[in-house]
Amino acid sequence: HGTKGTVLVDRGGYQVFSLDDKKTEEFDTSKKTTTQDLIGMDSMTILHFQNFINGIRKNEKLHSPINEGNISVTILQLSNIAWKFDRVLNLDNKTGHILNDNEAAKYWRREYEKGWEPKI
């Protein structure tokens, strides 16, 4: 749910509803999947991967720009960490880093092999 409506997403597509509950958009992969299929290679995932690869190889516009994808993934990662430790996480508003919780912060970092560290 959001300020402009609701989006329902499953492995077979999505539906968008306005605030007055009218369907405004729909995408159906026409491929039947089950939410109990935990391997993750459903038709939506395949389409997402294909678009990403085409963005690299063919300069195709991404359906989900990197900066928007980063927000989604960051929220999920922080939610998983908070759920794992069953507590609220305090974050630095500018960096998104977890504050005053070294145990939880360990799940926010990664160690890189020498020479593969990101240069930011």
C-alpha distances in whole Angstrom, upper triangle without the diagonal:
4,7,8,6,4,7,9,12,15,18,19,17,13,12,10,9,10,9,12,11,14,14,14,15,16,18,20,22,25,25,25,24,23,20,23,25,25,27,24,26,24,24,21,22,25,24,22,26,28,26,26,30,30,29,32,35,34,32,29,26,24,20,19,21,22,21,17,18,19,16,14,17,18,15,16,19,19,17,20,22,21,20,24,26,23,23,21,22,24,23,25,23,25,26,23,26,26,28,31,30,32,31,28,29,31,28,27,30,32,36,37,40,43,43,39,37,35,36,34
4,5,5,6,8,11,14,17,21,22,19,15,14,11,10,10,9,12,12,14,15,14,15,17,19,22,24,27,28,27,26,26,23,26,28,27,29,26,28,26,25,22,23,26,25,23,26,28,26,26,30,30,28,31,34,33,31,29,25,23,20,18,19,21,19,16,17,18,15,14,17,18,15,16,20,19,18,21,23,22,22,26,27,25,24,22,22,23,22,24,21,23,24,22,25,25,27,30,30,32,32,28,29,31,28,27,30,32,36,37,40,42,42,38,37,34,35,32
4,6,8,11,15,17,21,24,25,22,18,16,13,11,10,8,12,13,15,15,15,16,19,21,24,27,29,31,31,30,29,27,30,31,31,33,29,31,29,29,25,26,29,27,25,29,30,28,28,32,32,30,33,36,35,32,30,26,24,21,20,21,22,20,17,19,20,17,17,20,20,18,20,23,22,21,24,26,24,25,29,30,28,26,24,24,24,23,25,22,23,25,23,26,27,29,32,32,34,34,31,31,34,31,29,32,34,38,39,42,45,44,40,39,36,37,34
4,7,10,13,16,20,23,23,20,16,14,10,9,6,6,10,11,12,12,11,13,16,18,22,24,27,29,29,28,29,27,30,31,31,32,29,30,28,27,24,25,28,26,24,28,29,26,27,31,30,29,32,34,33,31,28,24,23,20,19,20,22,21,17,19,21,18,18,21,22,20,21,25,24,23,26,28,27,27,31,32,30,30,27,27,28,26,27,24,26,27,25,29,30,32,35,35,37,37,33,33,36,33,31,34,36,40,40,44,46,45,41,40,37,37,35
4,7,10,13,17,20,20,17,13,11,7,6,4,5,8,8,9,10,10,11,14,16,19,22,24,26,26,25,25,23,27,28,28,30,27,28,26,25,22,24,26,24,23,27,28,26,27,30,30,29,32,34,33,31,28,25,23,20,19,21,23,22,18,20,22,19,17,21,22,19,20,24,24,22,25,28,26,26,30,31,29,29,27,27,28,27,29,26,28,29,27,30,30,33,35,35,37,37,33,33,36,33,31,34,36,40,40,44,46,45,42,40,37,39,36
4,7,10,13,17,17,14,10,8,6,5,7,7,10,8,10,9,10,11,12,14,17,19,22,23,23,22,22,20,23,25,25,27,24,25,22,22,19,21,24,22,21,24,26,24,25,29,29,28,31,33,32,31,28,25,22,19,18,20,22,21,18,18,21,18,16,19,21,18,18,22,22,20,22,25,24,24,27,29,27,27,26,26,28,27,29,26,28,29,26,29,29,32,35,34,36,35,31,32,34,31,29,33,34,38,39,42,44,44,40,39,36,38,36
4,6,10,13,14,11,7,6,5,6,9,11,13,11,11,10,10,9,10,11,13,16,18,19,19,19,19,17,20,21,22,23,20,21,19,18,15,17,20,18,17,21,22,21,22,25,26,25,28,30,29,28,25,22,19,16,15,18,20,20,16,16,19,17,14,17,19,17,17,20,21,19,21,24,24,23,26,29,27,27,26,26,28,27,29,27,28,28,25,28,29,32,35,33,35,34,30,31,33,29,28,31,32,36,36,39,42,42,38,37,34,36,34
4,7,10,11,9,5,5,7,8,12,13,15,12,13,10,12,11,9,11,12,14,16,17,16,15,15,13,17,18,19,21,18,19,16,16,13,16,19,17,17,20,22,21,22,25,26,26,28,31,30,29,26,24,21,17,17,20,22,22,18,17,20,18,15,18,20,18,17,20,22,19,21,24,24,23,25,28,26,27,26,27,29,28,30,29,30,30,27,30,30,33,35,34,35,34,30,31,33,29,28,31,32,36,37,39,42,42,38,37,35,37,36
4,7,8,6,4,7,9,12,15,17,19,16,16,13,14,12,10,9,10,12,14,14,14,13,13,11,15,15,16,17,14,15,13,12,10,12,15,14,13,17,19,18,19,22,23,23,26,28,27,27,24,22,19,15,15,18,20,20,17,15,18,17,14,16,19,17,15,19,21,18,19,23,23,22,24,27,26,27,26,27,29,28,30,29,30,29,26,29,29,32,35,33,34,33,29,30,31,27,27,29,30,33,34,36,39,39,35,35,33,35,34
4,5,6,6,9,12,15,18,20,22,18,19,16,17,14,12,10,10,10,12,12,11,9,9,7,11,12,13,14,12,13,10,10,8,10,13,13,13,16,18,18,19,22,23,24,26,28,28,28,24,23,20,17,17,20,21,22,19,17,20,19,16,17,20,18,16,19,22,19,19,23,24,22,24,27,26,28,28,28,31,30,32,31,32,31,28,30,30,34,36,34,35,33,29,31,31,27,27,30,30,33,34,36,39,39,35,35,33,36,35
4,6,8,12,15,18,21,24,25,22,22,18,19,16,13,11,9,9,11,9,8,6,7,7,10,9,11,12,9,9,6,7,6,8,10,11,11,14,15,16,18,20,21,22,24,25,26,26,23,22,19,16,16,20,21,23,20,17,20,20,17,17,21,20,17,20,23,21,20,24,25,23,25,28,28,30,30,30,32,31,33,32,33,32,29,31,31,35,37,35,35,33,30,31,31,27,27,29,29,32,32,35,38,38,34,34,33,35,35
4,7,10,14,17,21,23,24,21,20,17,17,14,11,8,6,5,7,6,6,6,8,9,13,12,14,14,12,11,8,6,6,9,11,11,12,15,16,16,19,20,21,22,25,26,26,26,23,22,19,17,17,21,23,24,21,19,23,23,19,20,24,23,21,23,26,24,24,28,29,27,29,32,31,33,33,33,35,34,36,35,36,35,32,34,35,38,41,38,39,37,34,35,35,31,31,33,33,36,36,38,41,40,37,37,35,38,37
4,7,10,14,17,20,21,18,17,14,14,11,8,5,4,6,8,9,10,10,12,12,16,15,17,17,14,14,10,8,7,10,12,10,11,15,15,15,17,20,20,21,24,25,24,24,21,20,17,14,15,19,21,22,19,18,21,21,18,19,22,21,20,23,25,24,24,28,28,27,29,32,31,33,32,32,34,33,35,33,34,33,30,33,34,37,40,38,39,37,34,34,35,31,30,33,33,36,36,38,41,40,36,36,34,37,36
4,7,10,14,16,18,15,14,11,11,8,6,5,7,9,11,13,13,13,14,14,17,17,19,20,16,16,13,12,9,13,15,13,13,17,18,17,19,22,22,22,25,27,26,25,22,20,17,14,14,18,20,21,18,17,20,19,16,18,21,20,19,22,24,22,23,27,27,26,28,31,30,31,30,30,32,31,33,31,32,32,29,32,32,36,38,37,38,37,33,34,34,31,30,32,33,36,36,39,42,41,37,37,35,37,35
4,7,10,13,14,11,10,7,8,6,4,6,9,12,14,15,16,16,17,16,20,21,22,23,20,20,17,16,13,16,18,16,17,20,21,20,22,25,25,25,28,29,28,28,24,22,20,16,16,20,22,23,19,19,22,21,18,21,23,21,21,24,26,24,25,29,29,28,30,33,32,32,31,31,33,32,34,32,33,33,30,33,34,37,40,38,40,38,35,35,37,33,32,35,36,39,39,42,45,44,40,40,37,39,37
4,7,10,11,9,8,6,6,5,6,9,12,15,17,19,19,20,20,19,23,24,25,26,23,23,20,19,16,19,21,19,18,22,23,21,23,26,25,25,28,30,29,28,24,22,20,16,16,19,22,22,18,18,22,20,17,21,23,21,21,24,25,24,26,29,28,28,31,33,32,32,30,31,32,31,32,30,31,31,29,32,33,36,39,38,39,38,35,35,37,33,32,35,36,39,40,42,45,44,40,40,37,39,36
4,7,8,5,5,4,5,7,9,12,15,18,20,22,22,22,23,21,25,26,27,29,26,26,23,22,19,22,25,22,22,26,26,25,26,30,29,29,32,34,33,31,28,25,23,19,19,22,25,24,20,21,24,22,20,23,25,22,23,26,27,25,27,30,29,29,32,34,32,32,31,31,33,32,33,31,32,33,30,34,34,37,40,39,41,40,36,37,39,35,34,37,38,42,42,45,48,47,43,42,40,41,39
4,5,5,5,6,6,9,12,15,18,22,23,26,26,26,26,25,29,30,31,32,29,30,27,25,23,25,28,25,24,28,29,27,28,32,31,30,34,36,34,32,29,26,24,21,21,23,26,25,21,23,25,23,21,25,26,24,24,28,28,26,29,32,31,30,34,35,33,33,31,32,33,32,33,30,32,33,31,34,35,37,40,39,42,41,37,38,40,37,35,38,40,43,44,47,49,49,45,44,41,42,39
4,5,7,10,10,13,16,19,22,25,27,28,28,28,28,26,30,31,32,34,31,32,29,28,25,28,30,28,27,31,32,30,31,35,34,33,36,38,37,35,32,29,27,24,23,25,27,26,22,24,26,23,22,25,26,24,25,28,28,26,29,31,30,30,33,35,32,32,30,31,31,31,32,29,31,33,30,34,34,36,39,38,41,40,37,37,40,37,35,38,40,44,45,48,51,50,46,45,42,43,40
4,6,9,10,14,16,20,22,26,27,29,29,29,29,28,31,33,34,36,33,34,31,30,27,30,32,30,29,33,34,32,34,37,36,35,39,41,39,38,34,31,30,26,26,28,31,29,26,27,30,27,25,29,30,27,28,32,31,29,32,35,33,32,36,38,35,35,33,34,35,34,36,33,35,36,34,37,37,40,42,42,44,44,40,41,43,40,39,42,44,47,48,51,54,53,50,48,45,47,44
4,6,9,12,13,17,19,23,24,26,25,26,25,24,28,29,31,33,30,31,28,27,24,27,29,27,27,31,32,30,32,35,35,34,37,39,38,36,33,30,28,25,25,27,30,29,25,26,29,26,24,27,29,26,26,30,30,28,30,33,32,31,34,36,34,34,32,33,35,34,36,33,35,36,34,37,37,39,42,41,43,42,39,40,42,39,37,41,42,46,47,50,53,52,48,47,44,46,43
4,6,9,11,15,17,21,22,24,24,25,26,25,29,30,31,33,30,30,27,26,23,27,29,26,26,30,30,29,31,34,33,33,36,38,36,35,31,29,27,23,24,27,30,29,25,26,29,27,25,28,30,28,28,32,32,30,32,35,34,33,37,39,37,37,35,36,37,36,38,35,37,38,35,39,39,41,44,43,46,45,41,42,44,40,39,42,44,47,48,51,53,52,49,48,45,46,44
4,6,8,11,13,17,18,21,21,22,23,22,26,27,28,30,27,27,24,22,20,23,25,23,23,27,27,25,28,31,30,29,33,35,33,32,28,26,24,20,21,24,27,27,23,24,27,25,23,26,28,26,26,30,31,29,31,34,33,32,35,38,36,36,35,35,37,36,37,35,36,37,34,37,38,41,44,43,45,44,40,40,42,39,38,40,42,45,45,48,51,50,46,45,43,44,42
4,7,11,14,17,19,21,22,23,24,24,28,28,30,31,27,27,24,22,20,23,24,21,22,25,25,23,26,29,28,27,31,32,30,29,25,23,22,18,19,22,25,25,21,23,26,24,22,25,28,26,26,30,31,29,31,34,34,33,36,38,37,37,35,35,37,35,37,34,35,35,33,37,38,40,43,43,44,44,40,40,42,39,37,40,41,44,44,47,49,48,45,44,41,42,40
4,7,10,14,15,18,19,20,22,22,25,26,27,28,24,24,21,18,16,19,21,18,18,22,22,20,22,25,24,24,28,29,27,26,22,20,19,15,17,20,23,23,20,20,24,23,21,24,26,25,24,28,29,28,30,33,33,32,35,37,36,36,35,35,36,35,36,33,34,34,32,36,37,40,43,42,43,42,39,39,40,37,35,38,39,42,42,44,47,46,42,41,39,40,38
4,7,10,12,14,16,17,18,19,22,22,24,25,21,21,18,15,13,17,18,15,16,20,20,18,21,24,23,23,27,28,26,26,22,20,19,15,17,20,23,24,20,20,24,23,20,23,26,25,24,27,29,27,29,32,32,31,34,37,36,36,35,35,37,35,37,34,35,35,33,36,37,40,43,42,43,42,38,38,40,36,35,37,38,41,41,43,46,45,41,41,38,40,38
4,7,9,11,13,14,17,17,21,20,22,22,19,18,14,12,10,14,14,12,13,17,16,15,18,21,20,21,24,25,24,23,20,18,17,13,15,19,21,23,20,19,23,22,20,22,25,24,23,26,28,27,28,31,32,31,33,36,35,36,35,35,37,35,37,35,35,35,33,35,36,40,43,41,42,41,37,38,38,35,34,36,36,39,39,41,44,42,39,39,36,38,37
4,5,8,10,11,14,15,18,18,20,20,17,16,12,10,9,13,13,12,14,17,16,16,19,21,21,22,25,26,25,25,21,21,19,16,17,21,23,25,22,21,25,25,22,23,27,26,24,27,30,28,28,32,33,31,33,37,36,37,36,36,38,37,39,37,38,37,35,37,38,41,44,42,43,42,38,39,39,35,35,37,37,40,39,41,44,43,40,40,38,40,39
4,5,8,10,13,14,17,16,18,18,15,13,10,7,7,11,10,9,12,14,14,14,17,19,19,20,23,23,23,23,20,20,18,15,17,21,23,25,22,21,24,25,22,23,27,26,24,27,30,28,28,32,33,32,33,37,36,38,37,37,39,38,39,38,38,37,35,37,38,42,44,42,43,41,38,38,38,35,34,36,35,38,37,39,42,41,38,38,36,39,38
4,6,9,13,15,18,17,19,19,17,15,12,9,10,14,13,12,15,18,17,18,21,22,22,24,26,26,26,27,23,23,22,19,21,25,27,29,26,25,28,28,25,26,30,29,27,30,33,31,31,35,36,34,35,39,38,40,40,40,42,41,43,41,42,41,38,40,41,45,47,45,46,44,41,41,41,37,37,39,39,41,41,42,45,44,41,42,40,42,42
4,6,10,13,15,13,16,16,14,12,9,7,9,12,11,12,15,16,16,18,20,21,21,24,26,26,26,27,24,24,22,20,21,25,27,29,26,24,27,28,25,25,29,28,26,29,32,30,29,33,34,32,33,37,37,39,39,39,41,40,42,41,41,40,37,39,40,44,46,44,44,42,39,40,39,35,35,37,37,39,39,40,43,43,39,40,38,41,41
4,7,10,12,11,14,15,14,12,9,9,11,13,14,14,17,18,19,20,23,24,24,26,29,29,29,30,27,27,25,22,23,27,28,30,28,25,28,29,25,26,29,28,26,28,31,29,28,32,33,31,32,36,35,37,37,38,40,40,42,41,42,40,38,39,40,43,45,43,43,41,38,39,39,35,35,37,37,39,39,41,44,44,40,41,40,42,42
4,7,9,7,11,11,10,10,7,8,10,11,12,14,16,17,18,20,22,23,24,26,28,29,29,30,27,27,24,22,22,26,27,29,26,23,26,27,23,23,26,26,23,25,28,26,25,28,30,27,28,32,32,34,34,35,38,37,39,38,39,38,35,36,36,40,42,39,40,37,34,36,35,31,32,34,33,36,36,38,41,41,38,38,37,40,40
4,5,6,9,11,10,11,9,11,12,13,15,17,18,19,21,22,24,25,27,28,30,31,32,32,30,29,26,24,24,27,28,29,27,24,26,27,23,23,26,25,22,24,26,24,23,27,28,25,26,30,29,32,32,33,36,36,38,38,39,37,34,35,35,39,40,38,38,35,33,34,34,30,31,33,33,35,36,38,41,42,38,38,38,41,40
4,5,7,10,9,11,9,12,12,13,15,17,17,19,21,22,23,25,27,28,30,31,32,32,29,29,25,23,22,26,26,27,24,22,24,24,20,20,23,21,18,21,23,20,19,23,24,21,22,26,25,28,28,29,32,32,35,34,36,34,31,32,32,35,37,34,35,32,29,31,31,27,28,30,30,33,34,36,39,40,36,36,35,38,38
4,6,9,10,12,11,14,15,15,17,19,20,21,23,25,25,27,29,30,31,33,34,34,32,31,28,26,25,28,28,30,27,24,26,26,22,22,24,23,20,21,24,21,20,23,24,21,22,26,25,28,29,30,33,33,36,36,38,36,32,33,32,36,37,34,34,32,29,31,30,27,28,30,30,33,34,36,39,40,36,37,36,39,39
4,6,7,9,8,12,13,12,14,17,17,18,20,22,23,24,26,28,29,30,31,32,30,29,26,24,24,27,27,29,26,23,25,26,22,21,24,23,20,21,24,22,20,24,25,23,23,27,27,29,30,31,34,34,36,36,37,35,32,33,33,36,38,35,35,32,29,31,30,26,28,29,29,31,32,33,37,38,34,35,34,38,37
4,5,8,9,13,13,12,14,17,17,17,20,22,22,23,26,27,27,29,31,31,29,29,25,24,23,26,25,27,25,21,23,24,20,18,21,21,17,18,21,20,17,20,22,20,20,24,24,27,28,28,31,31,34,34,35,32,29,30,29,33,34,31,31,28,26,27,26,23,24,26,25,28,28,30,34,34,31,32,31,35,35
4,6,8,12,13,11,12,15,15,15,17,20,20,20,23,24,25,26,28,29,27,27,24,23,22,25,24,26,24,21,22,24,20,19,22,22,18,19,22,21,19,22,24,22,22,25,26,29,30,30,33,32,34,34,35,32,30,30,30,34,35,32,32,29,27,28,27,23,24,26,24,26,27,28,32,32,29,30,30,33,33
4,6,9,9,7,9,12,12,12,15,17,16,18,20,21,22,24,25,26,24,24,20,19,18,21,21,23,21,18,19,21,17,16,19,19,16,17,21,20,18,21,23,21,21,25,26,28,29,28,31,30,32,32,32,30,28,28,29,32,34,32,31,29,26,27,26,22,23,24,24,26,26,28,31,31,28,28,28,31,31
4,7,8,6,6,10,10,10,12,15,15,15,18,20,20,21,23,24,22,22,19,18,18,21,21,23,22,18,21,22,19,18,21,22,19,20,24,23,21,24,27,25,25,29,30,32,32,31,34,33,35,34,34,32,30,31,31,35,37,35,34,32,29,30,29,25,26,27,26,28,27,29,32,32,28,29,29,32,32
4,6,5,6,9,10,11,12,15,16,17,18,20,22,22,23,24,22,22,19,17,18,21,21,24,22,19,21,22,19,18,22,22,19,21,24,23,22,25,27,26,26,30,30,32,32,32,35,33,35,35,35,33,31,32,33,36,39,36,36,34,31,32,31,27,27,29,28,31,30,32,35,35,31,32,31,34,34
4,5,5,6,9,10,11,12,14,15,16,18,20,21,21,22,19,20,17,15,16,20,21,23,21,19,22,23,20,20,23,23,21,23,26,25,24,28,30,28,29,33,33,35,34,34,36,35,37,36,36,34,32,34,34,38,41,38,38,37,34,34,33,30,30,31,30,33,32,34,37,36,32,33,32,35,34
4,5,5,6,9,10,11,12,14,15,17,19,20,20,21,18,17,14,12,13,16,18,20,17,15,18,19,16,16,20,20,18,20,24,23,22,25,27,26,27,31,31,32,32,31,33,32,33,32,32,31,29,31,32,35,38,36,36,34,31,31,31,28,27,29,28,31,30,32,35,35,31,31,30,32,32
4,5,5,6,8,10,11,12,14,15,17,18,19,20,17,17,14,12,13,16,16,19,17,14,17,18,15,15,18,19,17,18,22,21,20,24,26,25,25,29,29,31,30,30,32,30,32,31,31,29,27,28,29,33,36,34,34,32,29,29,29,25,24,26,25,27,27,29,32,31,27,28,27,29,29
4,5,5,6,9,10,11,12,14,16,16,17,18,16,17,14,13,14,17,17,21,19,16,19,21,18,18,21,22,20,22,25,25,24,27,29,28,29,32,33,34,34,33,35,33,35,34,34,32,30,31,33,36,39,37,36,35,32,32,31,28,27,28,27,29,28,29,32,31,28,29,28,30,30
4,6,5,6,9,10,10,12,14,15,15,16,13,14,11,10,12,15,16,19,17,15,18,20,18,18,22,22,21,23,26,25,25,28,30,29,30,34,34,35,35,34,35,33,34,33,33,31,30,32,33,37,40,38,38,37,33,33,33,29,28,29,29,31,30,31,34,33,29,30,28,30,30
4,5,5,6,9,10,11,13,14,15,15,12,12,9,8,9,12,12,15,14,11,15,16,14,14,18,19,18,19,22,22,22,25,27,27,28,31,32,32,31,30,32,30,31,30,29,27,26,28,30,33,36,34,34,33,30,30,29,26,25,26,25,28,27,28,31,30,26,27,25,27,27
4,5,5,6,9,10,11,12,14,14,12,13,10,11,11,13,13,16,16,13,15,18,16,15,19,20,19,20,23,24,23,25,28,28,28,31,32,33,33,31,33,31,31,31,30,28,26,28,30,34,36,35,34,33,30,29,29,25,24,25,24,26,24,26,28,27,24,25,23,25,25
4,5,5,6,8,10,10,11,12,10,12,10,11,12,14,15,18,18,15,18,21,19,19,22,24,22,23,27,27,27,29,32,31,32,35,36,37,36,35,36,34,35,33,33,31,30,31,33,37,40,38,38,37,34,33,32,29,28,28,27,29,27,28,31,29,26,27,25,27,27
4,6,5,6,9,10,10,10,7,8,6,7,9,11,12,16,15,13,16,19,17,17,21,22,21,23,26,26,26,29,31,31,32,35,36,36,35,34,35,32,33,31,30,29,28,30,32,36,39,37,37,37,33,32,32,29,28,28,27,29,28,29,31,29,26,27,24,26,26
4,5,5,7,9,10,9,8,9,6,8,9,10,10,14,14,11,14,17,16,15,18,21,20,21,24,25,25,27,29,30,30,33,34,35,33,31,33,30,30,29,28,26,25,27,29,33,36,35,34,34,31,29,29,26,25,25,24,26,24,25,27,26,22,23,21,22,22
4,5,5,6,8,9,9,11,9,12,13,13,13,17,17,15,17,20,19,19,22,24,23,23,27,28,27,29,32,32,33,35,37,37,36,34,36,33,33,32,31,29,28,30,32,36,39,37,36,36,33,32,31,28,27,27,25,26,24,25,27,25,22,23,21,23,24
4,5,5,5,6,6,8,8,11,13,13,14,18,18,16,19,22,21,21,24,26,25,26,29,30,30,32,35,35,36,38,40,40,39,37,38,35,35,34,32,31,30,32,35,38,41,40,39,39,36,35,34,31,30,30,28,30,28,28,30,28,25,26,24,25,26
4,6,6,4,4,6,6,9,11,10,11,14,15,14,16,19,19,19,22,24,24,25,27,29,29,31,33,34,34,37,38,38,37,35,35,32,32,31,29,28,27,29,32,36,39,38,37,37,34,33,33,30,28,28,27,28,26,27,29,26,23,24,22,23,22
4,6,6,7,9,9,13,13,12,12,16,17,16,17,20,21,20,22,25,25,25,28,30,29,31,34,34,35,37,39,39,38,35,36,33,32,31,29,28,28,29,32,36,39,38,37,37,34,32,32,29,27,27,25,26,24,25,26,23,20,22,19,20,21
4,6,8,11,12,15,16,16,16,19,21,19,21,24,24,23,26,28,28,28,31,33,33,34,37,38,38,41,42,42,41,39,40,37,36,35,33,31,31,33,36,39,42,41,40,40,37,36,35,33,31,30,28,29,26,27,28,25,23,24,22,23,24
4,5,9,11,14,16,15,16,20,21,20,22,25,25,25,27,29,29,30,33,34,34,36,39,39,40,42,44,44,42,40,41,38,37,36,34,33,33,35,37,41,44,43,42,42,40,38,37,35,33,33,31,32,30,30,31,29,26,27,25,26,26
4,6,9,12,14,13,14,17,18,17,19,22,23,23,25,27,28,28,31,33,33,35,37,38,39,41,42,42,40,38,38,35,35,33,31,30,30,32,35,38,42,41,41,41,38,36,36,33,31,31,30,31,29,30,31,28,25,26,23,24,24
4,6,9,12,11,13,16,17,16,19,21,21,22,24,26,26,27,30,31,32,34,36,36,38,40,41,41,39,37,38,35,34,33,31,30,30,32,35,38,42,41,41,41,38,36,36,33,31,31,31,32,30,31,33,30,27,28,25,26,25
4,6,9,8,11,13,13,14,16,18,18,20,22,24,24,26,28,29,30,32,34,34,36,38,39,39,37,35,35,32,32,30,28,28,27,30,33,36,40,39,39,39,36,34,35,32,30,30,30,32,30,32,33,31,28,28,25,25,24
4,5,6,8,11,11,10,13,15,15,16,19,20,20,22,24,25,26,28,30,31,32,35,35,35,33,31,32,29,29,27,26,25,24,27,30,33,37,36,36,36,32,31,31,29,26,27,27,29,27,29,31,29,26,26,23,24,23
4,6,9,12,10,10,13,15,14,15,18,19,19,21,24,24,25,27,29,29,31,33,34,34,32,31,31,29,29,27,26,26,25,27,30,33,36,35,36,35,32,31,32,29,27,28,28,30,29,31,33,32,28,28,25,26,25
4,6,8,6,6,10,11,10,12,14,15,16,18,20,21,22,24,25,26,28,30,31,30,28,27,28,25,25,23,23,22,21,24,26,29,33,32,32,32,28,27,28,25,23,24,25,27,27,29,31,29,26,25,22,24,22
4,6,5,6,9,10,11,12,14,16,17,18,20,21,23,25,26,27,29,31,31,31,29,27,27,24,24,22,21,20,19,22,25,28,32,31,31,32,28,27,28,25,22,23,24,26,25,28,29,27,24,23,20,21,19
4,5,5,6,9,10,10,12,14,15,16,18,20,21,22,24,25,27,29,30,29,27,25,25,22,21,20,18,17,17,19,22,25,29,28,28,29,25,24,24,22,19,20,20,22,21,24,26,24,20,20,16,17,16
4,5,5,7,9,10,11,13,15,15,17,18,20,21,23,24,26,27,28,27,25,22,22,19,18,16,15,14,14,17,20,23,27,26,27,27,24,22,24,21,18,19,20,23,22,25,27,25,22,20,17,18,15
4,5,5,7,9,10,11,13,14,16,17,19,20,21,23,25,26,27,26,24,22,22,19,19,17,16,16,15,18,20,24,27,27,27,28,24,23,24,22,19,21,22,25,24,27,29,28,24,23,20,21,19
4,5,5,6,8,10,11,12,14,15,17,18,20,21,23,25,25,25,23,21,22,19,20,18,18,17,15,18,20,23,27,26,26,26,23,21,22,19,17,19,19,22,22,25,27,26,22,21,18,20,18
4,5,5,6,9,10,10,12,14,15,16,18,20,21,23,24,23,21,19,19,16,17,15,15,13,12,14,16,20,23,23,23,23,20,18,19,17,14,15,16,19,19,23,25,24,20,19,16,17,15
4,6,5,6,9,10,11,12,14,15,16,18,20,21,22,21,19,17,17,14,15,13,13,12,10,13,15,19,22,22,22,23,19,18,20,17,14,17,18,22,22,25,27,27,23,21,19,20,18
4,6,5,6,9,10,11,12,15,16,17,18,20,21,20,18,17,18,16,17,16,17,15,13,16,17,20,23,22,23,23,19,19,20,17,15,18,19,22,23,26,29,28,25,23,21,23,21
4,5,5,6,9,10,11,12,14,15,16,19,19,19,18,16,18,16,17,16,17,15,12,14,15,19,22,21,21,20,17,16,17,14,12,14,15,19,20,23,25,25,22,20,18,21,19
4,5,5,6,8,10,11,12,14,15,17,18,17,15,13,14,12,13,13,13,11,9,10,12,15,19,17,18,18,14,13,15,12,10,12,14,18,19,22,25,25,21,19,17,19,17
4,6,5,6,9,10,11,12,14,16,16,15,13,12,13,12,14,13,14,13,10,12,12,16,19,17,19,18,15,14,16,14,12,15,17,21,22,26,28,28,25,23,21,23,21
4,6,5,6,9,10,10,12,14,15,15,14,13,15,14,17,17,18,16,13,14,14,18,20,18,19,18,14,15,16,13,12,15,17,20,22,25,28,28,25,23,22,24,23
4,5,5,6,9,10,11,13,14,14,13,12,14,13,15,16,17,14,11,12,12,15,18,15,16,15,11,11,12,9,8,11,13,17,19,22,25,25,22,20,19,22,21
4,5,5,6,9,10,11,12,11,10,8,10,10,12,13,15,13,9,10,9,12,15,13,14,13,9,10,12,9,8,12,14,18,20,24,26,27,24,22,21,23,21
4,5,5,6,9,10,10,10,9,9,12,12,15,16,18,16,13,13,12,15,17,15,16,15,11,13,14,11,11,15,17,21,23,27,30,30,27,25,24,27,25
4,6,5,6,9,10,11,11,11,14,14,18,19,20,18,15,14,13,16,18,15,16,14,10,12,13,10,10,14,16,19,22,25,28,29,26,24,24,27,25
4,5,5,6,8,9,9,8,12,12,15,17,19,17,13,12,10,13,14,11,12,10,6,9,10,7,8,12,14,17,20,24,26,28,25,23,23,25,24
4,6,5,6,5,6,6,10,11,15,16,19,17,14,13,10,12,13,11,13,11,8,10,12,10,11,15,17,21,24,27,30,31,28,26,26,28,26
4,5,5,7,9,10,13,15,19,20,22,21,17,16,14,16,17,14,16,13,10,13,14,12,14,17,19,23,26,29,32,33,30,28,28,31,29
4,6,8,11,11,15,16,20,22,24,21,18,17,14,16,16,13,14,11,9,12,12,10,12,16,17,21,24,27,30,31,29,27,27,30,29
4,6,9,9,13,15,19,21,23,21,18,16,13,14,14,10,12,9,7,11,12,11,13,16,18,21,25,28,30,32,30,28,28,31,30
4,7,9,13,16,19,21,24,22,19,18,15,16,15,13,15,12,10,14,15,14,16,19,22,25,28,31,34,36,33,31,31,33,32
4,6,10,13,16,18,21,20,17,16,12,13,12,10,13,12,10,13,15,14,15,18,21,25,28,31,34,35,33,30,30,32,30
4,7,10,13,15,18,17,14,13,10,11,11,10,13,13,10,12,15,15,15,18,21,25,28,31,34,35,32,30,29,31,28
4,6,10,12,15,14,10,10,6,7,9,8,11,11,8,9,13,12,12,15,18,22,25,28,30,31,29,26,25,27,25
4,7,9,12,12,9,8,6,5,7,8,11,13,10,10,14,14,13,16,19,22,25,29,31,32,29,26,25,26,24
4,6,9,8,6,5,5,5,9,10,12,14,11,10,14,14,11,14,18,21,23,27,28,29,27,23,22,23,20
4,6,6,5,5,7,6,10,12,14,16,14,12,15,16,13,15,18,21,23,27,28,28,26,22,21,21,18
4,6,6,8,10,10,14,15,17,19,17,15,19,18,15,17,20,23,25,29,30,30,27,24,22,22,18
4,6,8,11,12,15,17,18,21,18,16,19,19,15,17,19,22,23,27,27,27,25,21,19,19,15
4,5,9,10,14,15,16,18,16,13,16,15,12,13,16,18,19,23,24,24,21,18,16,16,13
4,7,9,13,13,14,16,13,11,14,13,10,12,15,18,20,23,25,25,22,19,17,18,15
4,6,10,10,11,13,10,8,11,11,8,9,13,16,18,22,23,24,21,18,17,18,15
4,7,7,8,10,7,6,9,10,8,10,14,17,19,23,25,26,24,20,20,21,19
4,6,8,10,9,8,11,13,11,13,16,19,22,25,27,28,26,23,22,23,21
4,6,9,9,8,12,14,13,14,18,20,23,27,28,30,28,25,24,26,24
4,6,6,6,9,11,11,13,16,18,22,25,27,29,27,24,24,26,24
4,6,5,6,9,10,11,14,15,19,22,24,26,24,21,22,24,23
4,6,6,8,10,11,14,16,19,22,24,27,25,23,23,26,25
4,5,6,7,10,13,15,19,22,24,26,24,22,22,24,23
4,5,5,7,10,13,16,20,22,23,21,19,19,21,20
4,5,6,8,10,14,17,19,21,19,17,18,21,20
4,6,8,11,14,17,20,22,19,17,18,21,20
4,7,10,13,17,19,20,18,15,15,18,17
4,7,10,13,15,17,15,12,12,15,15
4,6,10,12,14,12,10,11,14,15
4,7,9,11,10,8,11,14,15
4,6,8,6,5,8,12,14
4,6,5,7,10,13,16
4,6,7,10,12,16
4,6,9,10,14
4,6,9,12
4,6,9
4,6
4
